Amino acid sequence: MRPILKYCGNHSLSDVTVSMAGKADYIGFIFTKKSRRTVTAVQVRDWLDQVQCSGRKKLVGVFADDPVERIESVLNTVPLQVIQLHGHESPRELRLIRSRTRTTVWKALHHGVNTLEKMRAYSGSTDGYVIDTKVKGQLGGTGVTFDWESVPEYMQEASRQRVPCLIAGGVTPANIARLLAYRPDGIDIASGIEDGFQKSSLLIRKIEEKVWDFNDQRAERNGEKYR
């Protein structure tokens, strides 16, 4: 089974058009004010109205230490299926947001020596994880990778909690095959599918070719038929 694909940081009509035409499972938008890719709910609603959206694609809204009232305001305009939290939200705050919005919530954590400990602290409070690279002063989308040898440990802990775990940070067509070898549940990509700060159909196609080729090869080794 191939990993979940999420194309994040869409910040223009062109981005949305290109990402929606790809094979991603999730399309992400950054609503917190802490990113160079920040968008407004009104903008996203307008773009979605102009683009033919595949019913199989789910929308993800990224927030960071935003009050639940702001998240609810965005939900009133954009039909998000997932709320992704990149701030210092506590397990209690995650449970509150889940309860108030009745929406799936993912917690983003930075890779580091204490990340597994943090995952255990959020057990039961989150519906999934995104593990990203820590870059001072940056929310994400920096194009910087971390030590992917740690990925199996994150997958094991997420599996114990029975939730998915996506890997982000510096994933590109040039290195995605190396990440796939560590069997992540999902891959979250922003800058790695951009050319000139805009989503690129060519780079997305290269990413998807690598993902599908990897899974076809794995299925062939296992004597399975992959679709």
C-alpha positions as CSV (number, residue, x, y, z in Angstrom):
1,M,0.0,0.0,0.0
2,R,1.4,3.4,-1.0
3,P,2.0,6.1,1.6
4,I,-0.4,9.0,2.0
5,L,0.5,12.0,0.0
6,K,-0.1,15.6,1.1
7,Y,0.7,18.7,-0.9
8,C,0.8,21.6,1.5
9,G,1.4,25.3,1.5
10,N,-0.9,26.1,-1.5
11,H,-1.1,29.8,-1.7
12,S,-2.5,30.8,-5.1
13,L,-5.2,29.7,-7.6
14,S,-2.4,28.3,-9.7
15,D,-1.2,26.2,-6.8
16,V,-4.6,24.8,-6.1
17,T,-5.2,24.0,-9.8
18,V,-1.9,22.1,-10.0
19,S,-2.2,20.3,-6.7
20,M,-5.8,19.2,-7.4
21,A,-4.7,17.8,-10.7
22,G,-2.2,15.5,-9.0
23,K,-2.7,12.3,-7.1
24,A,-2.4,13.6,-3.6
25,D,-4.8,12.4,-0.9
26,Y,-4.6,15.7,1.0
27,I,-4.3,19.3,-0.1
28,G,-3.0,21.7,2.6
29,F,-3.5,25.4,3.3
30,I,-1.7,27.5,6.0
31,F,-4.1,29.8,7.9
32,T,-1.8,30.7,10.8
33,K,-0.1,34.1,10.4
34,K,3.3,32.6,11.0
35,S,4.2,31.5,7.5
36,R,5.2,33.1,4.1
37,R,2.5,30.8,2.6
38,T,-0.3,32.1,4.8
39,V,-3.7,32.4,3.1
40,T,-7.2,33.5,4.2
41,A,-10.3,31.4,4.3
42,V,-12.0,33.7,1.8
43,Q,-9.1,33.2,-0.7
44,V,-9.2,29.5,-0.4
45,R,-13.0,29.4,-0.8
46,D,-12.7,31.4,-3.9
47,W,-10.0,29.2,-5.4
48,L,-11.9,26.0,-4.6
49,D,-15.0,27.4,-6.3
50,Q,-12.9,28.0,-9.4
51,V,-11.2,24.6,-9.5
52,Q,-12.8,21.2,-10.1
53,C,-12.1,19.4,-6.8
54,S,-11.7,15.7,-6.7
55,G,-14.0,14.2,-4.0
56,R,-11.3,11.9,-3.0
57,K,-9.0,14.7,-1.9
58,K,-9.3,16.0,1.6
59,L,-8.5,19.5,2.7
60,V,-6.1,20.3,5.6
61,G,-5.9,23.6,7.4
62,V,-2.6,24.4,9.2
63,F,-2.7,26.4,12.4
64,A,-0.1,27.2,15.1
65,D,-1.2,28.4,18.6
66,D,-4.3,29.9,17.0
67,P,-7.4,30.3,19.3
68,V,-10.1,27.7,18.7
69,E,-12.5,30.5,17.7
70,R,-10.2,31.4,14.7
71,I,-10.1,27.7,13.7
72,E,-13.9,27.6,13.9
73,S,-14.1,30.8,11.8
74,V,-12.1,29.2,9.0
75,L,-14.2,26.0,9.1
76,N,-17.3,28.1,8.6
77,T,-15.9,29.1,5.2
78,V,-13.6,26.2,4.1
79,P,-14.8,22.6,4.5
80,L,-11.6,21.2,6.1
81,Q,-11.4,17.5,6.9
82,V,-8.2,17.9,8.9
83,I,-6.9,20.5,11.3
84,Q,-3.1,20.3,11.5
85,L,-1.5,22.0,14.6
86,H,2.1,23.2,14.4
87,G,2.3,25.2,17.6
88,H,2.8,24.5,21.3
89,E,-0.7,23.2,21.7
90,S,-1.1,20.8,24.7
91,P,-2.9,17.5,24.7
92,R,-5.7,19.2,26.5
93,E,-6.0,21.9,23.8
94,L,-6.0,19.2,21.1
95,R,-8.9,17.5,22.8
96,L,-10.8,20.8,23.1
97,I,-10.3,21.6,19.4
98,R,-11.4,18.1,18.4
99,S,-14.5,18.4,20.6
100,R,-15.4,21.9,19.5
101,T,-14.9,21.4,15.8
102,R,-15.7,17.7,15.5
103,T,-12.9,17.5,13.0
104,T,-9.9,15.2,12.7
105,V,-6.8,16.8,14.3
106,W,-3.1,16.1,13.5
107,K,-0.3,17.3,15.7
108,A,2.9,18.4,14.0
109,L,6.2,17.8,15.9
110,H,9.7,18.7,15.1
111,H,12.3,15.9,14.9
112,G,14.6,15.9,17.9
113,V,15.9,13.9,20.8
114,N,12.6,14.2,22.7
115,T,10.1,13.7,19.8
116,L,9.1,10.1,20.7
117,E,8.5,11.2,24.3
118,K,6.3,14.0,23.0
119,M,4.4,11.6,20.8
120,R,3.7,9.4,23.8
121,A,2.4,12.5,25.7
122,Y,-0.1,13.2,22.9
123,S,-1.4,9.6,22.8
124,G,-5.1,9.6,22.7
125,S,-5.3,13.3,22.0
126,T,-4.5,13.3,18.3
127,D,-5.7,11.6,15.2
128,G,-2.3,11.6,13.5
129,Y,1.2,13.2,13.4
130,V,3.4,15.2,11.1
131,I,7.1,15.0,11.9
132,D,9.0,18.0,10.4
133,T,12.4,19.6,10.5
134,K,13.0,22.2,13.2
135,V,14.3,25.4,11.8
136,K,14.4,28.4,14.1
137,G,11.7,30.9,13.3
138,Q,10.1,28.8,10.6
139,L,6.8,26.9,10.7
140,G,7.7,24.5,8.0
141,G,8.2,24.3,4.2
142,T,11.9,25.1,4.6
143,G,13.2,22.5,2.3
144,V,15.5,21.1,5.1
145,T,15.5,17.4,5.8
146,F,16.2,15.5,9.0
147,D,17.8,12.2,9.8
148,W,15.3,9.8,8.2
149,E,16.8,6.8,10.0
150,S,14.5,7.8,12.9
151,V,11.4,7.3,10.7
152,P,10.8,3.6,11.7
153,E,10.7,4.6,15.4
154,Y,8.1,7.2,14.7
155,M,6.1,4.8,12.6
156,Q,6.2,2.2,15.4
157,E,4.9,4.7,18.0
158,A,2.2,5.9,15.7
159,S,1.2,2.3,14.9
160,R,1.0,1.7,18.7
161,Q,-1.4,4.6,18.9
162,R,-3.3,3.4,15.8
163,V,-2.9,6.7,14.0
164,P,-1.0,7.7,10.8
165,C,2.4,9.6,10.9
166,L,3.5,11.7,7.9
167,I,7.0,12.8,7.3
168,A,7.8,16.3,6.1
169,G,10.9,18.5,5.5
170,G,13.0,18.7,2.4
171,V,11.3,15.9,0.5
172,T,12.0,16.3,-3.3
173,P,12.0,14.1,-6.4
174,A,15.7,13.6,-5.9
175,N,15.5,12.1,-2.4
176,I,12.0,10.7,-2.0
177,A,13.1,7.2,-2.9
178,R,15.4,7.2,0.1
179,L,12.6,8.2,2.4
180,L,10.2,5.6,0.9
181,A,12.7,2.9,1.9
182,Y,11.9,3.7,5.5
183,R,8.1,2.9,4.9
184,P,6.5,6.2,6.2
185,D,2.7,6.2,6.6
186,G,2.6,9.4,4.6
187,I,4.7,12.2,3.1
188,D,3.9,15.9,3.4
189,I,5.5,18.1,0.8
190,A,5.5,21.9,0.3
191,S,8.7,23.4,-1.1
192,G,9.8,20.1,-2.8
193,I,7.1,20.5,-5.4
194,E,7.7,24.2,-6.0
195,D,9.5,26.0,-8.7
196,G,9.8,29.8,-8.3
197,F,7.6,29.5,-5.1
198,Q,4.8,28.0,-7.1
199,K,3.6,24.5,-7.3
200,S,5.0,22.7,-10.3
201,S,3.1,20.0,-12.3
202,L,6.5,18.6,-13.5
203,L,7.8,18.2,-9.9
204,I,4.5,16.7,-8.7
205,R,4.6,14.2,-11.6
206,K,8.2,13.2,-10.7
207,I,7.2,12.7,-7.1
208,E,4.2,10.6,-8.0
209,E,6.2,8.5,-10.5
210,K,8.8,7.7,-7.7
211,V,6.0,6.7,-5.3
212,W,4.1,4.5,-7.7
213,D,7.3,2.9,-9.1
214,F,8.5,2.1,-5.5
215,N,5.2,0.5,-4.6
216,D,5.1,-1.5,-7.9
217,Q,8.6,-2.8,-7.2
218,R,7.7,-3.7,-3.6
219,A,4.5,-5.5,-4.8
220,E,6.4,-7.4,-7.4
221,R,8.9,-8.5,-4.8
222,N,6.1,-9.7,-2.5
223,G,4.3,-11.4,-5.4
224,E,1.4,-9.0,-5.1
225,K,-0.6,-7.2,-7.7
226,Y,-0.5,-3.4,-7.0
227,R,-2.9,-0.9,-8.2
